């Protein structure tokens, strides 16, 4: 069997060396006269170690929690379930992830469950805990689709679509942290003030919270501002009168950026509710009402530049937020439009307005060989993306599409088709670089798992939440269905091989000289130094106060331009992808940012 022996040698060379050695010892050496000497006694043979094969690497995708809305004897579904978009997961100072789901909870009649706030550890065994239950007839509101964002003081912020006594049942903005659960009011009138928010607010460098609503009886899609200090909100700063479901993003240029699902703006900046959606920005320093600047109108019938050159159809209905990459450009997805009619990934320069499509999601037929036969399968690389993007330490953009993956039949088990929705697929996790090259689907959701000897399900399907990149380098997110608890949804992690990093609390922002900047990460108890600048060009050590292995604060000693924070450890240097910058020392002076 020479062929098998050669294959074995390629797979386990150590084992082949051992076999050859045993054969030589058994035959024994010959003399120069050709006489064969007696073989050595078996007792003199050396003990040969068995080859030790390394354990197989863990799978990149891990189902880390099954949501559950099963009604228990108390009448409560304590866990919470049915994650929805935008569904942000926020990394806390303790390294755990915090989020919300819109259904379930541990309240009993006559109160009604309105979803939960939960935490989960990022590492096995992934400890999960419900830390608060929202209630319909309470002042806190119910049905939190938003997920959470974390403020610079470590407090989490979110919204509830319904309830909230201060807003007459039209939704609420809430905080959750050291002082427990608090609603900010008055928030939404449901009329001119909008209502029914889906997205969480974000804390801007001016200390205020900014957000958008999705609905309202008279005006919907309004921009609002809240003060965490006074717990008072002002709404509307501006009303689009179209649906807005994802969060605003602060840009280092002092603007807040966002998207509308519909509408368009003319050359004079007047907004109309007719159109395929927009990308807009508002100035951060504006008081009272604001006037957005519209940077792009989506139109699925318009031809726009593509990354590959030439012209392609534009996308439409952007449900996810934009993200600002390290090159300063805006990136996002649309849920529809494009040459394949399944949405696009786009790039937008906020300064010049230059726009192009990086990738159009589509469905195609691929061929492969198995069992010495050729097969063809129908595959969608993604469709209907409702989430934003994140940028990894490798520079790639990562995101999810709500549906997509292998379609149709499984060809006798050769193709891992999503069984829940084989004609649409159960979603994809993808990556692409900022030039629009090297697009790849790195995971198809809806893989069958064995939950018990008699029960099978899938390990998560229909991802709707924007992926979160933890400082440990892994991606985390939620799916609205799947899991081993009657398809109530799942939490997952994905290891794309990205390097760990540290993150500035509050993101890229202005700071004052002498102020303290929060930094989250891991392994801080082993820190050997913290520097302004990256690991190759440190600008100087900072005064550091380490509160835990996952949180520290550093003081800013001098005026700075755009500067990273680097943390040196025995294992290497971790650098923040975000910047800090000191503002000009007096009004009227040019900013050095």
N, C-alpha and C positions, 0 to 999 in steps of 0.2 A: 504493500500500500504506500508507494513512494509519495503520491500526491497528498494523502492524509498526513504523512509524516512532515512534509514540507509546510503544510498549513499549520500543523502544531508548532513547528519551530518558529514560524512567524508570530504566532499568538503567544507562546510561552517559551521564549529562548532560554530562560533559566532552567526549565524542566529538561530541554534537549541536552544542555551541557551536563546535567546530572546523569542522564541516560548514557551518554558517551563515556563518562568517567567510570560508571559501573561496568560497562562492557570491557574497557581496557583492563581493569583490575581483575576481572574474571578470567580473561584469556591468559594473562601473565606475559612477562617479557621473554624474548628469545635470545640465545647466545649468538656469537658471531659465526658458530658452526651450524647454526640453524636448529639446534636442539631447543626444545620447549621445556622451560622449567616448570616445576609443579606450582599450581596456583597457591596463593596465600590462604591461610586459614580464614574462614569467614569472620572469626573474632577480631582479625586485624583490619577489617574494612572500616574506613572512617564513616561516621554517621553523617549522612547527607541531608541537609535541611529540605523540607518540602517547600516548593515555591509558594510564596504568599502573594495572592492577588489582591490588589487594592479593592476596597468596597466600591460598588457602583456609585456614581455621583447622584445626589438627590435630584428628583425631578424639578425643573425650574418653576412649575406651577404647583402651588399648594393650596388646597381648600383649608382655611384656618378656622372658619366658624360657620355653622348652619343656623340661620335665623329660624325662629319658631313662633308661630302664633296659635299653636294648639291651645284650646280653652281647657284650663285645669279645673279641678273641683271647686275652686274658689270663684270661678267665673272669669278669671284673669288670664290673659296671654302674656306672661311676664317678660318674655324675651324681646318681643318686638319683631317686625318682619317687613317684607316687601320694600327693600331699599329703592329709592327713586333718585333721579337726577335733580340738581347737580350733585348732591350727596358728597360733599367734601369731607375727607378725613383730615384732621389736624393733628400734627405731632405736638404733644405737650412737653413741658419742661422735664417730665419724668421719663420721656422716651416712648410712652404709650401713645396709641392712636385714639382719637376721640371723634365720634360722629353721631348721626341721628338716623332713625327710620320713622316713616310716617304712620305706621300702624302698630297695634299691640301695646302692651304695658302691663302693669300690675295693679291697676285700679279696679275696684269692684263696684257694682251697682249701689247707689244711683249715679255714681260717677262713671264716665265713659273713657276708655283708653284712647289716647291721642298720639301714640308713638312714644319712643324712648330716646334718651341720650345714653350712649354706651361708651365703654373704653375697652381696648384689647391690647395685649402685649404684642410686640413685634416679633418675638422669638418663641419657639416651641417651649412649653405646650400652649402658647397663645392664650393666656388667661383672659376671659371675657367677663364683663360685669355691666349690668344695667345700673346706672347711677342716678337716673331721674326719669319719671314718667310724666308725660304731658297729658293734660286732661281737658276734655271739651268744655265742661262747665266751670272750669277754673279760670283764673285771670291769665294763665300763662299761654293759652292757645293750644291747638292740636294740629297734627299732620305736618310735621317738619320734614320737608323734602330737602332742605338746604344743606344739611351737614353743618360743619362748624369751621370757623376761622379763629385763630388765636391772636389776641391783641398783644401789645408790647409789654403789658403787665402780667401776662400769663393767663388772662381771663379769656374764655371762649365766648363767641358770639354766633347766633343763628336766628332763624325766623320760623314761625309757624304759619301755615296757610290760613287757618281758620281760628276762631275764638279770640281770646284776648279782650278782657272787659274794657280796657281803656280805649280800644278801637272799635267797640261795638260789634265784635265778632268777625271783623274783616282781616284778622291776622295780627301777629305781634312780632316785635323784635325783642330778643331776650339775651341775657348774659348768664353765664354759668361759671362759677369759679370759687374763690376763697370765701365770698359772702353768700354762697348758695345760688339759687335761681332768682333772677330779677327780670321783670319786663320793663322796657323803656317806653315812655308814653308822652303825650298822645301820639299814636302812630298813624293809623290809616282809617279814614272816614268811610272808605268804600265808594265815595263819590269823587269829588275833585282831588281828594288826597290819595286816591288809589287804594289798593288792597290786595290781599291774597298773595303775599310774597312767596317765592320759591327759592330765591338765592340768599345766601348769608351776606351780611354786611362785611366790609373790610375796614380796618383801622388805617387811616392815612397818617402821614407824618405830622399833620396839624392836630392830631389827637382826636379828631372826630371820626364817626363811623359813617360810611357812605354805602348806599345800596339801592336796589330797584325792586319794584313790585311787578307782579305778573298780570294782575287784574284790577278791577274796580268797576262800579256800575256806570259812572259818568266818564272817568278818565282811568285808563289802565297803562301799565308800563311807565310808572313815574319814578323819578330819582328822588331819594330822600336823604336827609342828614340827621344823625343823632349824636348827642353828647354823652359819652360814658360817665362824665363827671356829674351832670345834672339829671341824667336819665330822661332828658327831653328830646323829642324828635320834631323835625320840620319837614313837611311834605305838602305839596310837591315842589321840588326845585325846578323840575321840568316834567312835562307829560308827553309821552310819545303817542299814546292811544293805540299801541300795539303790544303784543306779548313780549315780555323780557324775562327770561327764566334763569339767567346765569349771572354770576357776580361781576362787579367792576374790578379792574386791575389798576394799580397805581404804577405809573411810568416814572422813570427817573427824570423826565423833563418837566415834572410838576403837573401832569394831566392824569385824569382818570379815564380809562378806556373801557368800552363795553360794546355789546352787540344787541340789535333788535331782530326779532324773528321775521318781521315784515316791514314794509315801508320803504321809502326812498326820499332823497333830498334833491332839490334842484340846484342850479348853479349859484343861486343867491342864498342857499342854506335853509330854505323853507322846507319843512318836513311834511311828507304826505304819507297816509297810511297804505297807499297802494305801492306795491313793490316786493322784491324778494328778500328784504332785510338790509341792514346797514352795519358798518363799524363806525363808532362815534367816539368823541372824547369831550370832556368838560374840564375847565380849569379848576384846580384844587382851591385856589385862594378866593374864588368868587363868593360873595355874600348874597343872601337872599336867593332869588331865582338865577338860573344859569341858562346860557344858550349853547347847546352842543355844536361842535364842528363835526360834520360828517365826512369821513375819510374815504368811504367806499359804499356804493350801492350794488348789492348783489342782484343779478338778473340772469336767470337760467337760459334766456334766449340770446344773450350777448356773447360775442367772441372777445376773449381777453388773452393776454400773453400767458404762455406756459413756460415752465422751467426748461423744457426740452427744446424750446424755440417754436416759433409759429403761434397760431391762435387756437384756442379751445373754448368750449362752452363754459361759462361761469357757473358757480354753485348758487344755492339759494337756501333760505331758512336756516341761518346759523343759530342753533340752540345753545351751543357751548360758548364759553368766554374766550377771549383772546389771551395769549400768553406772550410775554416779552422775553425773547431769547437773549443769549449773551452778546449777539451781534447788534442788538438794539431794535431788530425788526419785530413786528407782530406776526403771530402764527395762530391759526385756528382751523376749524373744520365746519363744513355745512352738512346738514342732514339730507339735502336734496340737490338736484341740479347736477351739472357736470356732464361730460360726454357719455358717461354710463348711466346717468340718471340716478346715481346712488350717493351723491355728495362729493365734496372735494376737500383737499388740504390746501390751504392758501398761505401766502406770505404778503405782508403789507409793510412798506416803509413809512413810518409815521411822519417823517420829515418831508419827504418828496411826494408821498402819495403813490409811489410806484407799487403796483399790485401784479401778482402772477399766481397761477395755479401750479402747485408743486406736484399734485397727484390727483387723478380722478378715479374714485372707486368704481369698480366694474365687475362683471361676471364673465368668465371665460371657460374654455374647455382645455384641460391638460391631459396628457397621456403619460402612462407609467407602465413598467413591466413588473409582473409578479407571477410566480409559479411558471416561469418561462412563457408567459402569455402577455400580450399587450392589452391594456385597458385604457379607457378614457373616462374622465370624471369632470363634472361641472363644479366650478369653484367660484365663490364670490370673495374678493379680498376685503370686503367690508361694505356696509350700507347703513344709512340713517344715523350717523354718528351724532350724539347729543352732548358730547363732553368736550372739554378742553384738552390741551396737550401739556406735557411736562418735558423738560430737557434733562437728559442724563449727563453724567460726567464724561461720557464719550462724545458729547456734542450732538447726538441724535435726539430727535423728538419722538416721544412715545405717546400713544393714544389708543383708544378703543372705539370700535364701531358696534352699534347696538345689535345688528344682525350681520350675517355673512359667515363664510367658512365653506366646507364641502357641502354640496347640495344634492338632493335626490337620494337614490339608493346607496347602500353601503357596499355593493358589489361583493356580497358574501363575506362581509366583515373586513374587506381590504381597505375601505375608506371609513375613517371615524366620523360618520355623519351624526349631527345632533338629532337625537330621536324625538325631542319635544317639538321641533319645528324643522323637519328635514328639507322643506322647500325654500326656506329663507336662511337657514343657518342660525346659530345661537350667538353670533358675535365673534369679533376678532380683536386681538391685541397686536398692534403694528408698530413699526418704527420707520423713520425716514430722516435723512440728513437735511440740513437747512438749505442746501443747493437744489433739493428735489430729486437727488439720486438715491440709489440703494434702498428703495422702499422694500419692505419685507413684512409679511405676516409672520409673527413669531409664536402665535398661539391661537388656536381655534377653540372657542368655548363650547360647553355642552358635552364634554367627554363622559361616557358612562362609567359609573363607579358602583361598587357593591357596598351598600350601606349595612346590610345584614345578610345572613345566609339566604333569606327569602325576598329581600327588597333591593332593587336597583334604582338609581336615580342618575342625575348628572352633577358634575362638580361645579356648577355655576353656569347660568345662561342669561343672555341679554344684559351685558354690562352698560350701565347708564351713568355711573359716577365718574367724574374726572379722576384719572389715576393720581395717586399721591406717591411721591418719591421720598422715602424715609432716608434719614442721614446714614443708615446702614447700607445704603445702595440698592435696596430692594423696592419694588413697586407694589403698592397695595391698592385694592379697590373693592367694589361691591357689584354684585349682579342682582337684578330684580327677581330672578327666579332661579331654580335649581337648589342643590343642597339636599341633605338627607332628612329634612323635616317637612315633607309634603310640599316641596318646591316653594318654600317661603323666602328663598333668597340666600345668598352666601357672601362671605368675606373671603378674599383670596390674597395671596402674595405671589410675586413672580420675580425670580432671580435672573436678571438679564446679564449678570456678570459685571455690573457697574461698581465702581469704587466707592467706598464710604466718603463722607464729606462732613463739613459742619455748616450750619445754616444760621443766618442772622435773623433774629426774631423781628417780624415786621417787614422783612424783605429789604430790597435796595431802597435806601432812604437818606434824607438829610439828618444830621445830628449836630448838636452844639458841642463846642469844645468844652471838655470837662464832664460831659454827660456819659452815662453808662449804657452800653449796648449789650443786649442779651444774645447769647449764642447757645444753640442746642446741638447736640451730637451724642457721642458715646466715648467712653474711655477717658473722661476728663481727669479722673483721679491719678492718671499716669502722665499728665501733661508736663512737658519739660520747658515749654515756652510758648508765648502767644505773640504774634507779630502783625503789624500792618503791612500789607503787601502779600504777594504770593511766596511760595517756599524758596524760590531762587533769588528773589530780591527783597528780603525783609527790610522794612523801613525803621524798625525799632521795637523794643519790647514794651508791652503795655502793663499797666497795673491790673491784675487779674484777681477776681474773687470767685472761687469755685464753690458752688452750692451743692452739687451732687455730681455723680459720674456722667450725667446727661445734660447739665445746665451750668453755665458760667456767665459772668458779666465782666466786660472789659471797659476801661475808661479811655476816652479819646483825649490825648494830651495836646493836640495841635491842629491847625488848619490843614485840611486834606482835600485833595481832588478825589476822583473816583478810586476807591481803595478796597481791596479784599481784606478779610481777616484770615490769618493762617494759624493753626494750632499744631505745634510740634509734639509728637509722642514717640516712644521707643520704636513703634512699628512704622513710623513715617510721618509725613506732614499732611494734614487735612486742611483744605482751603474752601472757603465759602464761595459759592457761585454768585452771591449777591455782593453789591457794593455798599459802602457808606461814604458820605461826603459831608463836609461842614458847609453850612450856608454862608453867604457873604456877611462880614462882621457888622455892616450897617446898611440901612435901606438905601437903595440907589446905586450901590457899588456892584460891579459886574460879578456874577457868581463864578467861583473857581471850579464849580462842579461841571 
